[in-house]
Amino acid sequence: MSNKSSARLRPPMSGMTAVALLLLVACLSAHVATAFTACSSSRRSRGSAPSAPSLRRGARVELGVSPSVPAEDVTASAEKIKRLQTLADLANEAIEEHGSEVLKTFNARVGVILPSGDDEAQGKFLRLGLVATGSASKGDLVASLPFNEGDGSGLALEPNFAAKIVYDKVLPEGYDGWTGDVGLLAMLLLNEMARQDADSPKGVDLPRRKEGVQALMSAWIASLPSFEEMTEMHPLLWNEDEQEIMQLSSTKKIYRLLDDIEDDSSWLDENVWSADREKFPETVKIRVGDADEERQCFTVDGFRYAVAVVRSRSFFVDGALRLLPYVDYANHDDYDSNELVGGGIGMLWGSSKGVLLKSGKALRVGDEVRISYGPKGPADYILDHGFVPPMCQLSTQGGAITAELSFEVDESDRFRDDKLDILEFETYDLAPMEPAQVFDVVGGPGSTGEPDPAMIQFLRLVKLAGKDAFLLESIFRKEIWGFMSEPVSEDNEKASVTAVQEACEAALSDMNELESEDSSASPSLNEQLCSMVRGSEREALERTLAYIKQEAEALDLKEYYQERRLKTLGLDSEWTPEDEFGSTTRVPGAADYDW
């Protein structure tokens, strides 16, 4: 899904045609060289502005190679295109033979997506995509895929298949890894790879599928980016130096993801995979055309690779995170594109639930079919898909500018048990809160920097101490979470505001330190991506910091719990004789009671 270039193309060429054309053009003089004429792409140069709006996105493009490209690079590119065309051909053969039965609607072919001629960096993302095989109007259904939720007999993969079907006899009951649904999908993906081993099928031979479905699955598995390709495409497989830069560039910490992956894979390796290497091999051979390619499988690295693939190709559709083979070939576009949606497939009595890919604009034969990967910030895009789309690069055009701040109930807090009890039982009935929470802070056009009210509400509870601790008494247990939605006391509000200020300053300090140490004259593409994320999050953090500093200066102007309580009881003003009911004067000892 993500690890593919997004430039436009004409209908797929055969592998030999692509190779011959590349080599021929490379030998021509500079007068014959041409460049790609496609417009803006989600894999465009990370620092460049988008193409002029007058260019038609999705236009068919002409292939060309600059004569300045070294011969060895041309040869390597030619070999790469030849291999990808082989993969596209395998997928298209499976679609032609079984697509109408399994996919129901699929008015597209798989094609090699070529990089834009003015974007050298995009060459490393050259992958596959979907190309329209017929004309379509905006909103027309281009492709669909049934879920087959009950028995997993279809192409779509969802997390509950791992525990209920494939690993039912292998994983302990109630298995819950740190990587969550992504990890379960990664385990399913590794099992599908093992089932396709060229020497002999391995893994768990579940779920059971018809021959046509399994043929489509085999072609899809073969077409996935290899481990080596993913080391260039996805930050989870970058080298350690680049991962450290990413760690310091964003509040969405890549080390946290890597730790979760390592913890889960180490447990699985020790308790499941190593116990039966015949079923769970460390490597498998995947047939690509006439050759077999060895790929990592049930290992720590194999699991990390599978998690990266799942993060880049999965979609949250109809209430669940899913892998959607063939539909996932569609590349991202910021403009004129739709997100995938769930819906009915088929007619009346024969309908079933599935995913629908609808065109975001009018298409002609040969136009690339693109979708939207959804509204995300730069860090989310890079950690999920390995790239930063143009919309996220341009905050002035409405891009999502967000950063994350993390807070938790201190383990040394003397009231920790009371606070955990409140978070679990007295906050939200359907979604009790954990003691550690992550909140977004927002920048970009129109943003004031005001923090999420839920973050301040959580912090007021976290910082509740001293004279305010009486609110933790059981008599207030059903009301205390509501109390936290408004200022409690000046001391408590100051502690909450200070926590936000310190978190923003710490994140900005990491970014400043990284930039002061970075003396690279020609940063790598991955470093450029990190720089974009850093710049975006810096804006969100600085706006939040400016807002919170203003809040800190106005603490004495806020109304706190005691004032609100007195007002509720009508005791918020000084007593005067006129306040006495039925009397205009009040003299000690002068009461006239009728005993």
N, C-alpha and C positions, 0 to 999 in steps of 0.2 A: 504494500500500500504506500508507504512513505518513501521507501528506498528506491525510487525510480525517478528518472528525469521527467519533467513535465512539458518539454517542448512539443510542438505539434508535428504531425507527420502525415504523409500520404499513405495509401494502403500498403501493407507490409510487402517488402521485397523478399525474394529468396535470398538465402545466405550467400550463394556464390555471386549473385548480382551485386549485393552490398559490398563484398570484398573487392570485386573487380572495379567497381565504380570508385571506391576509395583509393585504390592503388593507381588507377588511371588519372584521377584528378590530382593526386599528390605529385605526379610527374609532370603535370602541365605547368606552363609559365604563369607568372603572377597575373597576367591579363585574363586568364581563363578562370582563376579561382573565384568561387562564389561563397557567400555566407548564408546561413539560415535566415529565412525571412519570417519565421514565426514571431509572434508577439510575446508579451510578458508571460512568465512561467513561474511556478512555485519553486523551481530549482534555479532561478536566475542568480546572477552574481550578487552576493550578499550585501555589497555596499552600494549597488547601483540603484538608480531611480527606476520606477516601472516604465514600461514602454508607453509610447504616446497613446492616449485613449483612442485615436483614430484607427489604430491597427486592429484588425479583426482577430481576436483570440480564437484558436482552434483552426486557423487556416492551414491548408496543406502546404508543406514546405519542400524545398529543393535541397538536396544533399550537396555539400561542398567541403573541401578541405584546403586550408591555406597552404601554399607551397613552402611557407616558413616552418611548418611543423616538421620535426626531425623524422627521418625515414623509419627509425625503430618505433617511434610513437605511432606513426601511421599503421605500421604492421600490427602493433599491439591492439590498436583500435579496430583494425579489420578483423583480427582474430576474435576480439570481444563481440563484435557485431555478429560474426558468423555463429558463435556459440549461442548468443541470445536469440538469433533467428531460428536456430535449431529448437530452442526451448519454446519459442512462439509457435513454430510449426507443430510441435508435439501437442501443445495445448489446443491449437485450432483443429487438429485431427480428432482429438477427443470431443471437442465441442460439436463438430460436424456429425460425428457418429452417435453421440449420446446426449447432446445439449437439449434438444427439444423435449426429451423424456424427463431429464433430471432438472435442468435449469428453467424449464417452461418457456420463459421469454429471454432471448439473448441476441439482440440485434447489433452485435459487435464482434470484432475479432481481436485477438491478442496480437500486438505489433511491437516492434522495437522502436522505442522513443529516443530520438536523436537530440543531442544538446544543441543549444543555440550557438551560432557561430561566433557571437561576440562575448561568449561566456566560457572562458577556458576552464574555470573551476567546475563547471557543470558536467564536464566529461566524466568525472569519477562517479556520477550518479546515473550514468546512462543505463536504463533498465527497460522494463516492459510497460505497456499501457493498453488501454482499450481504444479501438478505432471503429467508428460507425460503419456499418455495412449497408445502411439505408438512410434515407432522409427522415428527419424527425422535427416536430415543432416543439417549442418550449413547453415543458411539462409532460411531454410524451414519455411513456414507459420504454426504457431502453433495455433493461435487464432485470431479472428477478431470480430469487433462489429460495426455495422452501426451507423451513427450519428443521422439520422432522424432529421435533422436541422430544417425543415420547421415547423412541428407541435409538436415536442417533444414527439411523440408517442412511441419512442423506449426506450432503457435503458439508453443511454448516456444522461448526464445532462450538459448543458452549461449555462452561466450567463444570456444570453438574454431571456431564458425561464422564468426567475423570473419576469422581468418587463413586458414582452410582453404577457405571457400566464397565469402563476399561480397567480401573484399578480397584474395583470393588473387593476383591479377595487379597489385595496387596497392601493397600494403605490402612492404617488403623482407623477405627470408627471415629468420626468427628475430626478427621485431619484438617488442620487449619494453618497453612503456612504463612510466613510473613509476606510473601508476594501475592497472596490473595488469589483472586480470579485470574489474574495474568499468569501466575505460576501454574495454576491448574490447566490453563490453555497451553502453556509451554510444555507441560507433561504430555498432553494429548498430541501436540505437534511432534515431539520426540518419538512417541509411539508410532505415529503414522510414518515417520522416516524409517524406523526399524522395520515396519511391515513391508517397505519398498526395497529392502536390502537386495542388491543384485545377486549375491551369492546364494542366499536362502532367506525367506521371510523370517523375521524375528519379532520381538515385542509381544504384546498381548493381541491376539487376533479378534479384537472387538473394536467398535461395533460391527456387526454383520452387515454387509452391503451387497447390493446387486452388482453384477459384473460391470455394467455401464457406469455406476457411481464410483466404483473402485478405479476404473480406468481414468476417469476425470480427476480423482484424488491423486493418482500416481503422477499424472502430467503436471498437476499443480505443485506437488512436493518437489519435483525435479526443477521447476522453474524458480523456486525461492532463491534469494541471494545466498551464496555460499558463506562460510565463516570468514574467509579471506575478504570477500566483498564487503561484508558487514563491518569489518574492522575499520574501513574507510567511511562507511555510511552512518554508523550509529555510535553515539557517545558511550554507551555501555561497553563497547568493544574498542574504544580509542586506547592509545597508549597512556601510561600512567601520568606523564607530564601534562598531556592535554586534558585528562580527567581532573587533575589538580587545578588547572586553570578554570575549568567549568565549575568546580566546587566553589572557588572564590568569586566567580562571576555571577552567581545566582543564589537567591535565598531558597530555591528549590534544590536541595542538596543531592547531588549525584552519589555521594558516598553513602547516603542513607539507602538509596536503591541498591547499590552494590553490596552493602552489608546484608540487606534482606535476601538478595539473590544467593550470596555465599552461605548464609545460615541455612536456607532451605535446601540448596544443592548438596551441602555437606551432610545434612541429616539424611536426605534421600540416598546419597551415595553409600553412606555407612549402613543404613537400615533396610534399603530396598535393592538398589541396583547391584551393589557388589555381591549380594547373596545369590544372584543368578545372572551371571554374565552371558549365558547363552540366550537368555530372553532379553536382557538389557545390556547390549554390547556398547563398548566405549566408542566405537566408530562403525559406520555403515557405508556401503557403496551404493550410490545413486546413479542409475543409468541415464546418461544424457546423450542421445543419439547413439553412436556406435562406441562411446567411451563410458567408463565408469569413474565417477568422482567420489573420493573418500570424504566423508563429512563427520564432524564430531557429533556424538549422540548422547548417551547416558553418562555424562561426566559433568564436573563442575563447569568447565568451559562450554560444554554442549548446552547445559541448562541456561547459562548466561546468554548464549547465542539465541536460544529459543525464546527467552524472555524479550530480547531485543526485537526479534521478528514479530512476536505477538504485539508488543507495544506499537510497532510501526504499521501493523496491518489489521488490527482488530477494531471493531466498531461497537458502540453501545447502541443497540437497536431493540426496541420493544421490551425494555426493562432488563436486558442482560447484555453483558460483554460477549461478543461472538467473533470467531474467525469465519469469514465468508468467502471461500475460494471462488475465483474468477471475477466476482464483483469487486474484489479487493485490488484487482489490477488497475482500477481507475485512479489516476493521479489527481492531486489537489489543484484547485483554482480558487483564488480569492473572489473572483467576479463571475457572474453568469453561471453559477453552479448551485446545486442543491445538496443537502446532506442526505444520506441514506435514511429511509424510513421503513417502518414495518407496516404490513397491510395484508389483505387477502390476495391470494394467487389462485386463478382459475375462475370458473363460472358457477354461481349458485351452489348446488349440492356437491360439486367437486372441488370447492375452494379449500385452500389451506393457508396457514399463516406463513409469512416469509418476509424477505427484505426486498424493497423496490428501489431501483435506481432510475430516477426520472431526469430528463434533460433539463439543464438550466437555461438553455437557449436553443435556437434553431440549429440543426445539424445537417450537413451534407455528407454524402458518401466520402470517406477518407478523413473526416474531421476526427480529432481525438475527443473521446468522451471523458469528461472530467466531473469531479464532484467536489464538495467542500468537506474538509476534515473537521469542521466545526469552529466555533469561536474560542480560541485559546490564545494565551500570551506567548511571547517568544520562547521562554524557557520550557513551557509545556510542549511546544512544537518541536524543539530540538531534542528534548528528552524522549518524546514519543516517536517522532518521525525522522529526526536527524537533519532537519533544515528549518530555516526561518522564512516564511513566505513574505512577499512584499508588503502586504497589509500590516503585518506586525513590525515591519521596519520603519513605517511611516506613521508616527503618532499623530501627525497633523491631519491625517486622512481617516482618523477614527480607529486606529489599531488598538487592540487590547493591550494595555500597559499594566501589568500586575507584578507584585512581588509577594512573598510569603513571610509571615512572622509566626514563630512557634512559641507557645507558652505551656506551662504545666504546673500542677500542684506540687510544691516542693516536698520531697520525701522527709525532710526534717521539720515540716510544719506540724506543730503540736495539735492542730485541728484537722489534720489530713484525713482521718477516718470519717469525720463528720462531713467534710467537703466531698469526699468520694461518694458517700452515701447520698448526698443531695444530687450530685451529678448523675448518678445511676438511676435514682428513683423519682426525683422531683423536678427534672428539667423538661424533657420531651418524651411523651409516652411511647412513641413508636421508634425513637432514636435516642436512647440514653447517651450521655456524653462521656467520653473517656477523660482521664486526668490530664492527658496531653492533647492539645488542640493546635491546629494550624489554620491561620486566617489569611485571606488575601487583602492586600492594600493596593489601591488603584491609582494610576496616574492617567495621563492622556488628556485629550480634549474634553473640556467641561468638568474635569475632576477638581474637587476642592481639597482633596487630601483627607477628608473626613473618614475615620476608620469605621469598619463594620461595627454597628451597635452590639452585635453578638460578641465581638471580641472584648469590648469594654465591659459588658455584662459578665463575661467569664472571668476577666481580670479582677473585677470587684470582689467576686467570690474568692478567688485565689488569694487576694491580698487582705481578706477580712481577718482582723486581729485586734488585740488590745481591747479598748472599751466597746468596740463594735461587735466583739465575739458573742455577745448575748443573743444576737440574731440567729446563732447556730443552735440555740436551745430547741428542744423538740416541739415546744408550743408554736414556734414559727416555721416548722419544717415544711408545711404545705404552701407557705407564702414566700419563703425566702428567695426563691429564684425570681419571682416577680419583683421583689424589693431591689434586686441587683440591677434591674433595668434602669434605675434612676440613681443618682449620686447618694452614697450612704453617709459619708462624713468627709470632711476636708482632708483628713489624714489618709483615708482609704482612697479617695479620688486622686490625691497626689501620688500615692504608691502605684496606682493603676496607670496613670499618665506617664510616670517615670519609667515604668516597665516598657511601654511602647517606645518612648524616646530612646532608651538604652538599646533596645533591639534594632531600631533603625540605624542608630549611630554605629553599632557593632558591624552590621552588614555593609554600611558605607565605608567603614574603616578597612574591611577586607578588600573591597573593590579598589580603594585608593592605594593600598599597599601593593596590590597586584599591578596596577598601572604604573606605579613608581619603579617597580622592578623590571617591567617589560621594556626592554630596549631593542627588541627585534625590529629590524628595518623592513623586513618583508615577512609579516606574519603568515602562517599557514591558513588554509581555508577554515579549519576547525577553530583556530585562534580568532579569526574574523567573526565567526559565528558567536563565539563566547563574548566578543567585544560588543556585538549587537545586543545580546541578552543583558550584558552589564549596563549598557547605556539606557536600555528600556527600564530595567528595574531601578536604576539609580533615580530616574525621574519619579517613579511611584514612591520610592522611599523618601526622597527629598520633599515631595508634596505632603506626605503624611507627617514627616518631621516638622515642617513649618506649621501645619495645622495643630499638632499636638503641643508645640511650644506656646502657641496662642492660648490653648486650653489651660496650660499650666499657669499662665499669668492671670487667668480669670477665675481661679478656684474660689476666691472670696465672694464671687457674684452668684454662685450656684446655690440652689436650695437643697438641703440635705434631709436625711430621713427624719431626724428629730423635729425639724421645722414643719415638715409635711405632716407628721403625726400630730403635733400640737394643733395645726390648722384643722385637721380632720375632727379633733375633739372640741374645737372652738376655743382653744386656749392660747391662741397665737397673738393676743393683744393684752395690754395692761388693764387691770380691773379699775373701774370707776363706779361711783355710787349709782349712776344712771343704769348700770348693768343689772342692779338688783331687781328682781321681779316683784312688782307690786309695791315698791317703795322708792322714795326719792332721797331718803336719808338713812344712814345706818350708824347707830350709836351703840357702843359696847354695853351690854347689860340691859338694853332697852327693848329687847324683843318681847312681843305681846303674844305668847303662845297660849292656847286654850288646852291645858292639860286634861 
